[in-house]
Each structure stands twice: as C-alpha cells, then as structure tokens.
Amino acid sequence: MGKWKVTVDRDACIGDGVCESLCPDVFKLDDEGLSTVLKPEIDDSLYDCVKEAVEACPAECITMEKIE
C-alpha cells in the first residue's frame, strides 16, 4: 500500500478523543483538548487504525492521503 499523510483540521476538531483511543500511536489530545498528529506520515503498519479513526471521527476532521 505505501505511505500516507495524516492531518487533523484543528478548527473543526471537537476534542471527542475517539482518534486517540483508536490509534494512540498517531493521535493525542493536547493541552487545549484538541487532536494533534504525532506521526504525520504513516506506513501500512498503522493504516488500519488511522482509517478507523477517520471513519469514527464525529467532526470528520481527520484526513489521510496517499503519498506517491
């Protein structure tokens, strides 16, 4: 599959924390209670948990784009 770029739109983030609970290696809530990306580039080993976080995010503020 390859490498993927992960981003969070912090303006849209509501601090639900579902991303951190599903994929703590990639996401963490910061001091403001908003999601931050710990690993902005991931490989296949983290793909499934990031995809699950993207789909579960109630604010739909997480994106994952394939890096060519």
PyMOL CGO cylinders between C-alpha atoms (Angstrom):
from pymol import cmd
from pymol.cgo import CYLINDER

trace = [
    CYLINDER, 0.00, 0.00, 0.00, 2.71, 2.53, 0.81, 0.3, 1, 1, 1, 1, 1, 1,
    CYLINDER, 2.71, 2.53, 0.81, 2.96, 5.71, 2.83, 0.3, 1, 1, 1, 1, 1, 1,
    CYLINDER, 2.96, 5.71, 2.83, 0.17, 8.01, 3.94, 0.3, 1, 1, 1, 1, 1, 1,
    CYLINDER, 0.17, 8.01, 3.94, -0.01, 11.64, 5.14, 0.3, 1, 1, 1, 1, 1, 1,
    CYLINDER, -0.01, 11.64, 5.14, -2.29, 12.16, 8.15, 0.3, 1, 1, 1, 1, 1, 1,
    CYLINDER, -2.29, 12.16, 8.15, -3.75, 15.56, 9.08, 0.3, 1, 1, 1, 1, 1, 1,
    CYLINDER, -3.75, 15.56, 9.08, -6.29, 16.94, 11.53, 0.3, 1, 1, 1, 1, 1, 1,
    CYLINDER, -6.29, 16.94, 11.53, -8.28, 20.12, 10.88, 0.3, 1, 1, 1, 1, 1, 1,
    CYLINDER, -8.28, 20.12, 10.88, -7.95, 21.58, 14.36, 0.3, 1, 1, 1, 1, 1, 1,
    CYLINDER, -7.95, 21.58, 14.36, -10.53, 24.28, 13.58, 0.3, 1, 1, 1, 1, 1, 1,
    CYLINDER, -10.53, 24.28, 13.58, -13.12, 21.54, 13.07, 0.3, 1, 1, 1, 1, 1, 1,
    CYLINDER, -13.12, 21.54, 13.07, -11.93, 19.24, 15.89, 0.3, 1, 1, 1, 1, 1, 1,
    CYLINDER, -11.93, 19.24, 15.89, -14.35, 18.96, 18.83, 0.3, 1, 1, 1, 1, 1, 1,
    CYLINDER, -14.35, 18.96, 18.83, -11.95, 17.08, 21.13, 0.3, 1, 1, 1, 1, 1, 1,
    CYLINDER, -11.95, 17.08, 21.13, -14.02, 13.91, 21.25, 0.3, 1, 1, 1, 1, 1, 1,
    CYLINDER, -14.02, 13.91, 21.25, -10.85, 11.82, 21.65, 0.3, 1, 1, 1, 1, 1, 1,
    CYLINDER, -10.85, 11.82, 21.65, -12.04, 8.85, 19.61, 0.3, 1, 1, 1, 1, 1, 1,
    CYLINDER, -12.04, 8.85, 19.61, -8.96, 9.16, 17.38, 0.3, 1, 1, 1, 1, 1, 1,
    CYLINDER, -8.96, 9.16, 17.38, -6.59, 8.90, 20.35, 0.3, 1, 1, 1, 1, 1, 1,
    CYLINDER, -6.59, 8.90, 20.35, -8.48, 5.94, 21.79, 0.3, 1, 1, 1, 1, 1, 1,
    CYLINDER, -8.48, 5.94, 21.79, -8.40, 4.07, 18.46, 0.3, 1, 1, 1, 1, 1, 1,
    CYLINDER, -8.40, 4.07, 18.46, -4.88, 4.97, 17.39, 0.3, 1, 1, 1, 1, 1, 1,
    CYLINDER, -4.88, 4.97, 17.39, -2.74, 6.37, 20.24, 0.3, 1, 1, 1, 1, 1, 1,
    CYLINDER, -2.74, 6.37, 20.24, 0.49, 5.92, 18.27, 0.3, 1, 1, 1, 1, 1, 1,
    CYLINDER, 0.49, 5.92, 18.27, -0.70, 8.59, 15.81, 0.3, 1, 1, 1, 1, 1, 1,
    CYLINDER, -0.70, 8.59, 15.81, -3.14, 10.88, 17.66, 0.3, 1, 1, 1, 1, 1, 1,
    CYLINDER, -3.14, 10.88, 17.66, -3.05, 12.66, 21.02, 0.3, 1, 1, 1, 1, 1, 1,
    CYLINDER, -3.05, 12.66, 21.02, -5.26, 15.30, 22.58, 0.3, 1, 1, 1, 1, 1, 1,
    CYLINDER, -5.26, 15.30, 22.58, -3.16, 18.33, 23.52, 0.3, 1, 1, 1, 1, 1, 1,
    CYLINDER, -3.16, 18.33, 23.52, -3.49, 20.82, 26.39, 0.3, 1, 1, 1, 1, 1, 1,
    CYLINDER, -3.49, 20.82, 26.39, -6.30, 22.59, 24.50, 0.3, 1, 1, 1, 1, 1, 1,
    CYLINDER, -6.30, 22.59, 24.50, -8.23, 19.33, 24.28, 0.3, 1, 1, 1, 1, 1, 1,
    CYLINDER, -8.23, 19.33, 24.28, -7.79, 19.12, 20.51, 0.3, 1, 1, 1, 1, 1, 1,
    CYLINDER, -7.79, 19.12, 20.51, -6.29, 16.32, 18.46, 0.3, 1, 1, 1, 1, 1, 1,
    CYLINDER, -6.29, 16.32, 18.46, -2.70, 16.55, 17.29, 0.3, 1, 1, 1, 1, 1, 1,
    CYLINDER, -2.70, 16.55, 17.29, -0.92, 14.21, 14.91, 0.3, 1, 1, 1, 1, 1, 1,
    CYLINDER, -0.92, 14.21, 14.91, 2.13, 12.55, 16.45, 0.3, 1, 1, 1, 1, 1, 1,
    CYLINDER, 2.13, 12.55, 16.45, 3.14, 10.82, 13.21, 0.3, 1, 1, 1, 1, 1, 1,
    CYLINDER, 3.14, 10.82, 13.21, 2.17, 12.88, 10.15, 0.3, 1, 1, 1, 1, 1, 1,
    CYLINDER, 2.17, 12.88, 10.15, 3.47, 10.15, 7.83, 0.3, 1, 1, 1, 1, 1, 1,
    CYLINDER, 3.47, 10.15, 7.83, 2.48, 6.54, 8.41, 0.3, 1, 1, 1, 1, 1, 1,
    CYLINDER, 2.48, 6.54, 8.41, 3.11, 3.24, 6.67, 0.3, 1, 1, 1, 1, 1, 1,
    CYLINDER, 3.11, 3.24, 6.67, 1.00, 0.11, 6.31, 0.3, 1, 1, 1, 1, 1, 1,
    CYLINDER, 1.00, 0.11, 6.31, 1.51, -0.90, 9.95, 0.3, 1, 1, 1, 1, 1, 1,
    CYLINDER, 1.51, -0.90, 9.95, -0.68, 2.00, 11.17, 0.3, 1, 1, 1, 1, 1, 1,
    CYLINDER, -0.68, 2.00, 11.17, -3.03, 2.24, 8.19, 0.3, 1, 1, 1, 1, 1, 1,
    CYLINDER, -3.03, 2.24, 8.19, -5.90, 0.25, 9.71, 0.3, 1, 1, 1, 1, 1, 1,
    CYLINDER, -5.90, 0.25, 9.71, -6.12, 2.16, 12.99, 0.3, 1, 1, 1, 1, 1, 1,
    CYLINDER, -6.12, 2.16, 12.99, -5.86, 5.55, 11.24, 0.3, 1, 1, 1, 1, 1, 1,
    CYLINDER, -5.86, 5.55, 11.24, -8.55, 4.53, 8.75, 0.3, 1, 1, 1, 1, 1, 1,
    CYLINDER, -8.55, 4.53, 8.75, -10.76, 3.50, 11.65, 0.3, 1, 1, 1, 1, 1, 1,
    CYLINDER, -10.76, 3.50, 11.65, -10.14, 6.88, 13.34, 0.3, 1, 1, 1, 1, 1, 1,
    CYLINDER, -10.14, 6.88, 13.34, -11.00, 8.73, 10.11, 0.3, 1, 1, 1, 1, 1, 1,
    CYLINDER, -11.00, 8.73, 10.11, -14.29, 6.84, 9.84, 0.3, 1, 1, 1, 1, 1, 1,
    CYLINDER, -14.29, 6.84, 9.84, -15.17, 7.20, 13.55, 0.3, 1, 1, 1, 1, 1, 1,
    CYLINDER, -15.17, 7.20, 13.55, -14.39, 10.91, 13.95, 0.3, 1, 1, 1, 1, 1, 1,
    CYLINDER, -14.39, 10.91, 13.95, -17.69, 12.69, 14.69, 0.3, 1, 1, 1, 1, 1, 1,
    CYLINDER, -17.69, 12.69, 14.69, -16.31, 16.01, 13.39, 0.3, 1, 1, 1, 1, 1, 1,
    CYLINDER, -16.31, 16.01, 13.39, -14.93, 14.40, 10.20, 0.3, 1, 1, 1, 1, 1, 1,
    CYLINDER, -14.93, 14.40, 10.20, -11.75, 16.44, 10.64, 0.3, 1, 1, 1, 1, 1, 1,
    CYLINDER, -11.75, 16.44, 10.64, -9.13, 13.74, 10.02, 0.3, 1, 1, 1, 1, 1, 1,
    CYLINDER, -9.13, 13.74, 10.02, -7.76, 13.15, 6.53, 0.3, 1, 1, 1, 1, 1, 1,
    CYLINDER, -7.76, 13.15, 6.53, -5.41, 10.52, 5.19, 0.3, 1, 1, 1, 1, 1, 1,
    CYLINDER, -5.41, 10.52, 5.19, -3.81, 10.96, 1.76, 0.3, 1, 1, 1, 1, 1, 1,
    CYLINDER, -3.81, 10.96, 1.76, -1.57, 8.55, -0.09, 0.3, 1, 1, 1, 1, 1, 1,
    CYLINDER, -1.57, 8.55, -0.09, 1.95, 9.85, -0.65, 0.3, 1, 1, 1, 1, 1, 1,
    CYLINDER, 1.95, 9.85, -0.65, 3.28, 9.00, -4.11, 0.3, 1, 1, 1, 1, 1, 1,
]
cmd.load_cgo(trace, "trace")
